[in-house]
Amino acid sequence: MLQEANARLRGWQRITTKLKHNNRNHRDSLGLETPRVDSPS
């Protein structure tokens, strides 16, 4: 039980960190492609 829960937690951490990196990269690319007036960089 504990080993299984730990493995699942580790997997979720890996997925969440990957999603965070993807969101950051996506936001940067969007900001570079289409400059927004309401949110200056």
C-alpha distance matrix in Angstrom:
0.0 3.8 5.6 5.2 6.2 8.6 10.0 10.6 12.2 14.2 15.4 16.5 18.3 20.1 21.2 22.4 24.3 25.9 26.9 28.5 30.4 31.6 32.7 34.6 36.3 37.1 38.7 40.7 42.0 42.9 44.7 46.7 47.6 48.6 49.7 49.1 51.8 49.7 47.2 49.1 47.4
3.8 0.0 3.8 5.4 5.1 6.1 8.6 9.8 10.4 12.2 14.2 15.3 16.3 18.3 19.9 20.9 22.4 24.3 25.6 26.7 28.6 30.1 31.3 32.8 34.6 35.8 37.1 39.0 40.5 41.6 43.1 45.0 46.2 47.3 48.1 47.6 50.2 48.1 45.4 47.2 45.3
5.6 3.8 0.0 3.8 5.5 5.1 6.1 8.6 9.8 10.5 12.3 14.3 15.3 16.6 18.4 19.9 21.1 22.6 24.4 25.7 27.2 28.7 30.2 31.7 33.2 34.5 36.1 37.8 39.1 40.4 42.1 43.7 44.9 46.2 47.2 47.0 49.8 47.9 45.1 46.7 44.6
5.2 5.4 3.8 0.0 3.8 5.5 5.2 6.2 8.6 9.9 10.6 12.4 14.3 15.5 16.6 18.4 20.1 21.2 22.6 24.4 26.0 27.0 28.5 30.4 31.8 32.7 34.5 36.4 37.5 38.6 40.6 42.3 43.2 44.4 45.6 45.4 48.2 46.3 43.7 45.5 43.6
6.2 5.1 5.5 3.8 0.0 3.8 5.5 5.1 6.1 8.6 9.8 10.5 12.2 14.3 15.3 16.3 18.3 19.9 20.9 22.3 24.4 25.6 26.7 28.5 30.3 31.1 32.6 34.6 36.0 36.9 38.6 40.6 41.6 42.6 43.6 43.1 45.8 43.7 41.1 43.0 41.2
8.6 6.1 5.1 5.5 3.8 0.0 3.8 5.4 5.0 6.1 8.6 9.9 10.5 12.3 14.2 15.2 16.4 18.3 19.9 20.9 22.6 24.3 25.6 27.0 28.7 30.0 31.4 33.1 34.6 35.8 37.4 39.1 40.4 41.6 42.5 42.2 44.9 42.9 40.1 41.7 39.6
10.0 8.6 6.1 5.2 5.5 3.8 0.0 3.8 5.4 5.1 6.2 8.7 9.9 10.6 12.4 14.3 15.5 16.6 18.4 20.0 21.3 22.6 24.4 25.9 27.2 28.5 30.3 31.9 33.1 34.4 36.3 37.8 38.8 40.3 41.4 41.4 44.3 42.6 39.8 41.3 39.2
10.6 9.8 8.6 6.2 5.1 5.4 3.8 0.0 3.8 5.4 5.1 6.2 8.6 9.9 10.6 12.3 14.3 15.4 16.4 18.3 20.1 21.0 22.4 24.4 25.8 26.6 28.4 30.4 31.5 32.5 34.4 36.2 37.1 38.2 39.5 39.2 42.1 40.2 37.6 39.5 37.6
12.2 10.4 9.8 8.6 6.1 5.0 5.4 3.8 0.0 3.8 5.4 5.1 6.1 8.6 9.9 10.4 12.2 14.2 15.2 16.3 18.4 19.8 20.8 22.4 24.3 25.4 26.7 28.6 30.1 31.1 32.7 34.6 35.8 36.9 37.7 37.3 40.0 38.1 35.4 37.1 35.2
14.2 12.2 10.5 9.9 8.6 6.1 5.1 5.4 3.8 0.0 3.8 5.5 5.1 6.3 8.7 10.0 10.7 12.4 14.3 15.4 16.7 18.4 20.0 21.3 22.7 24.2 25.8 27.3 28.7 30.1 31.7 33.3 34.6 36.0 36.9 36.9 39.7 38.0 35.1 36.5 34.3
15.4 14.2 12.3 10.6 9.8 8.6 6.2 5.1 5.4 3.8 0.0 3.8 5.4 5.1 6.3 8.7 10.0 10.7 12.4 14.3 15.6 16.5 18.3 20.1 21.3 22.3 24.3 26.0 27.0 28.3 30.3 31.8 32.7 34.2 35.4 35.5 38.5 37.0 34.2 35.8 33.7
16.5 15.3 14.3 12.4 10.5 9.9 8.7 6.2 5.1 5.5 3.8 0.0 3.8 5.4 5.0 6.0 8.5 9.7 10.4 12.1 14.2 15.1 16.2 18.2 19.9 20.6 22.2 24.3 25.5 26.4 28.2 30.1 31.1 32.1 33.3 33.0 35.9 34.1 31.5 33.3 31.4
18.3 16.3 15.3 14.3 12.2 10.5 9.9 8.6 6.1 5.1 5.4 3.8 0.0 3.8 5.5 5.2 6.1 8.5 9.8 10.5 12.3 14.1 15.2 16.5 18.3 19.7 21.0 22.6 24.3 25.5 26.9 28.7 30.1 31.3 32.0 31.9 34.7 32.9 30.0 31.5 29.4
20.1 18.3 16.6 15.5 14.3 12.3 10.6 9.9 8.6 6.3 5.1 5.4 3.8 0.0 3.8 5.6 5.3 6.2 8.7 10.0 10.7 12.3 14.3 15.5 16.6 18.2 20.0 21.4 22.6 24.2 25.9 27.3 28.5 30.1 31.1 31.4 34.4 33.1 30.1 31.4 29.0
21.2 19.9 18.4 16.6 15.3 14.2 12.4 10.6 9.9 8.7 6.3 5.0 5.5 3.8 0.0 3.8 5.5 5.1 6.1 8.6 10.0 10.4 12.2 14.3 15.3 16.1 18.1 20.0 20.9 22.1 24.1 25.7 26.5 27.9 29.2 29.3 32.4 31.1 28.4 30.0 28.0
22.4 20.9 19.9 18.4 16.3 15.2 14.3 12.3 10.4 10.0 8.7 6.0 5.2 5.6 3.8 0.0 3.8 5.4 5.0 6.1 8.7 9.7 10.4 12.2 14.2 15.0 16.3 18.3 19.8 20.7 22.3 24.3 25.4 26.4 27.4 27.1 30.0 28.4 25.6 27.3 25.4
24.3 22.4 21.1 20.1 18.3 16.4 15.5 14.3 12.2 10.7 10.0 8.5 6.1 5.3 5.5 3.8 0.0 3.8 5.4 5.0 6.3 8.6 9.9 10.6 12.4 14.1 15.4 16.7 18.4 19.9 21.2 22.8 24.3 25.6 26.4 26.5 29.4 28.0 24.9 26.1 23.8
25.9 24.3 22.6 21.2 19.9 18.3 16.6 15.4 14.2 12.4 10.7 9.7 8.5 6.2 5.1 5.4 3.8 0.0 3.8 5.4 5.2 6.2 8.6 10.0 10.6 12.1 14.2 15.5 16.5 18.1 19.9 21.2 22.3 24.0 25.2 25.7 28.9 27.9 25.0 26.1 23.8
26.9 25.6 24.4 22.6 20.9 19.9 18.4 16.4 15.2 14.3 12.4 10.4 9.8 8.7 6.1 5.0 5.4 3.8 0.0 3.8 5.4 5.0 6.0 8.5 9.8 10.2 12.0 14.2 15.2 16.1 18.0 19.8 20.7 21.9 23.1 23.2 26.4 25.2 22.5 24.1 22.2
28.5 26.7 25.7 24.4 22.3 20.9 20.0 18.3 16.3 15.4 14.3 12.1 10.5 10.0 8.6 6.1 5.0 5.4 3.8 0.0 3.8 5.4 5.1 6.2 8.6 9.8 10.6 12.4 14.3 15.3 16.5 18.5 19.9 20.9 21.6 21.5 24.5 23.1 20.1 21.5 19.4
30.4 28.6 27.2 26.0 24.4 22.6 21.3 20.1 18.4 16.7 15.6 14.2 12.3 10.7 10.0 8.7 6.3 5.2 5.4 3.8 0.0 3.8 5.5 5.1 6.2 8.5 9.9 10.7 12.3 14.1 15.4 16.6 18.3 19.9 20.7 21.3 24.4 23.6 20.5 21.3 18.7
31.6 30.1 28.7 27.0 25.6 24.3 22.6 21.0 19.8 18.4 16.5 15.1 14.1 12.3 10.4 9.7 8.6 6.2 5.0 5.4 3.8 0.0 3.8 5.5 5.2 5.9 8.5 9.9 10.5 12.0 14.1 15.3 16.2 17.9 19.3 20.0 23.4 22.8 20.0 21.1 19.0
32.7 31.3 30.2 28.5 26.7 25.6 24.4 22.4 20.8 20.0 18.3 16.2 15.2 14.3 12.2 10.4 9.9 8.6 6.0 5.1 5.5 3.8 0.0 3.8 5.5 5.0 6.0 8.6 9.9 10.3 12.1 14.2 15.2 16.1 17.1 17.2 20.4 19.5 16.8 18.3 16.6
34.6 32.8 31.7 30.4 28.5 27.0 25.9 24.4 22.4 21.3 20.1 18.2 16.5 15.5 14.3 12.2 10.6 10.0 8.5 6.2 5.1 5.5 3.8 0.0 3.8 5.5 5.2 6.2 8.7 9.9 10.6 12.4 14.3 15.4 15.8 16.3 19.3 18.6 15.4 16.2 13.9
36.3 34.6 33.2 31.8 30.3 28.7 27.2 25.8 24.3 22.7 21.3 19.9 18.3 16.6 15.3 14.2 12.4 10.6 9.8 8.6 6.2 5.2 5.5 3.8 0.0 3.8 5.5 5.1 6.1 8.5 9.9 10.6 12.2 14.1 15.2 16.4 19.8 19.8 16.7 17.1 14.6
37.1 35.8 34.5 32.7 31.1 30.0 28.5 26.6 25.4 24.2 22.3 20.6 19.7 18.2 16.1 15.0 14.1 12.1 10.2 9.8 8.5 5.9 5.0 5.5 3.8 0.0 3.8 5.5 5.2 6.0 8.5 9.9 10.5 11.9 13.6 14.5 18.1 18.1 15.5 16.5 14.8
38.7 37.1 36.1 34.5 32.6 31.4 30.3 28.4 26.7 25.8 24.3 22.2 21.0 20.0 18.1 16.3 15.4 14.2 12.0 10.6 9.9 8.5 6.0 5.2 5.5 3.8 0.0 3.8 5.5 5.1 6.1 8.6 9.9 10.4 11.1 11.5 14.9 14.6 11.8 13.0 11.4
40.7 39.0 37.8 36.4 34.6 33.1 31.9 30.4 28.6 27.3 26.0 24.3 22.6 21.4 20.0 18.3 16.7 15.5 14.2 12.4 10.7 9.9 8.6 6.2 5.1 5.5 3.8 0.0 3.8 5.5 5.1 6.2 8.6 10.1 10.3 11.8 15.0 15.4 12.3 12.3 9.9
42.0 40.5 39.1 37.5 36.0 34.6 33.1 31.5 30.1 28.7 27.0 25.5 24.3 22.6 20.9 19.8 18.4 16.5 15.2 14.3 12.3 10.5 9.9 8.7 6.1 5.2 5.5 3.8 0.0 3.8 5.4 5.1 6.1 8.5 10.1 12.2 15.8 16.8 14.3 14.4 12.4
42.9 41.6 40.4 38.6 36.9 35.8 34.4 32.5 31.1 30.1 28.3 26.4 25.5 24.2 22.1 20.7 19.9 18.1 16.1 15.3 14.1 12.0 10.3 9.9 8.5 6.0 5.1 5.5 3.8 0.0 3.8 5.4 5.1 5.9 7.9 9.3 13.1 13.9 12.0 12.8 11.9
44.7 43.1 42.1 40.6 38.6 37.4 36.3 34.4 32.7 31.7 30.3 28.2 26.9 25.9 24.1 22.3 21.2 19.9 18.0 16.5 15.4 14.1 12.1 10.6 9.9 8.5 6.1 5.1 5.4 3.8 0.0 3.8 5.6 5.4 5.3 7.0 10.5 11.5 9.2 9.2 8.2
46.7 45.0 43.7 42.3 40.6 39.1 37.8 36.2 34.6 33.3 31.8 30.1 28.7 27.3 25.7 24.3 22.8 21.2 19.8 18.5 16.6 15.3 14.2 12.4 10.6 9.9 8.6 6.2 5.1 5.4 3.8 0.0 3.8 5.8 6.1 9.3 12.4 14.3 12.1 11.2 9.6
47.6 46.2 44.9 43.2 41.6 40.4 38.8 37.1 35.8 34.6 32.7 31.1 30.1 28.5 26.5 25.4 24.3 22.3 20.7 19.9 18.3 16.2 15.2 14.3 12.2 10.5 9.9 8.6 6.1 5.1 5.6 3.8 0.0 3.8 6.4 9.6 12.9 15.1 13.7 13.4 12.7
48.6 47.3 46.2 44.4 42.6 41.6 40.3 38.2 36.9 36.0 34.2 32.1 31.3 30.1 27.9 26.4 25.6 24.0 21.9 20.9 19.9 17.9 16.1 15.4 14.1 11.9 10.4 10.1 8.5 5.9 5.4 5.8 3.8 0.0 3.8 6.3 9.6 11.8 11.2 11.4 11.7
49.7 48.1 47.2 45.6 43.6 42.5 41.4 39.5 37.7 36.9 35.4 33.3 32.0 31.1 29.2 27.4 26.4 25.2 23.1 21.6 20.7 19.3 17.1 15.8 15.2 13.6 11.1 10.3 10.1 7.9 5.3 6.1 6.4 3.8 0.0 3.8 6.6 9.2 8.4 7.9 8.6
49.1 47.6 47.0 45.4 43.1 42.2 41.4 39.2 37.3 36.9 35.5 33.0 31.9 31.4 29.3 27.1 26.5 25.7 23.2 21.5 21.3 20.0 17.2 16.3 16.4 14.5 11.5 11.8 12.2 9.3 7.0 9.3 9.6 6.3 3.8 0.0 3.8 5.6 5.6 6.6 8.7
51.8 50.2 49.8 48.2 45.8 44.9 44.3 42.1 40.0 39.7 38.5 35.9 34.7 34.4 32.4 30.0 29.4 28.9 26.4 24.5 24.4 23.4 20.4 19.3 19.8 18.1 14.9 15.0 15.8 13.1 10.5 12.4 12.9 9.6 6.6 3.8 0.0 3.8 5.6 6.1 9.5
49.7 48.1 47.9 46.3 43.7 42.9 42.6 40.2 38.1 38.0 37.0 34.1 32.9 33.1 31.1 28.4 28.0 27.9 25.2 23.1 23.6 22.8 19.5 18.6 19.8 18.1 14.6 15.4 16.8 13.9 11.5 14.3 15.1 11.8 9.2 5.6 3.8 0.0 3.8 6.4 9.8
47.2 45.4 45.1 43.7 41.1 40.1 39.8 37.6 35.4 35.1 34.2 31.5 30.0 30.1 28.4 25.6 24.9 25.0 22.5 20.1 20.5 20.0 16.8 15.4 16.7 15.5 11.8 12.3 14.3 12.0 9.2 12.1 13.7 11.2 8.4 5.6 5.6 3.8 0.0 3.8 6.5
49.1 47.2 46.7 45.5 43.0 41.7 41.3 39.5 37.1 36.5 35.8 33.3 31.5 31.4 30.0 27.3 26.1 26.1 24.1 21.5 21.3 21.1 18.3 16.2 17.1 16.5 13.0 12.3 14.4 12.8 9.2 11.2 13.4 11.4 7.9 6.6 6.1 6.4 3.8 0.0 3.8
47.4 45.3 44.6 43.6 41.2 39.6 39.2 37.6 35.2 34.3 33.7 31.4 29.4 29.0 28.0 25.4 23.8 23.8 22.2 19.4 18.7 19.0 16.6 13.9 14.6 14.8 11.4 9.9 12.4 11.9 8.2 9.6 12.7 11.7 8.6 8.7 9.5 9.8 6.5 3.8 0.0
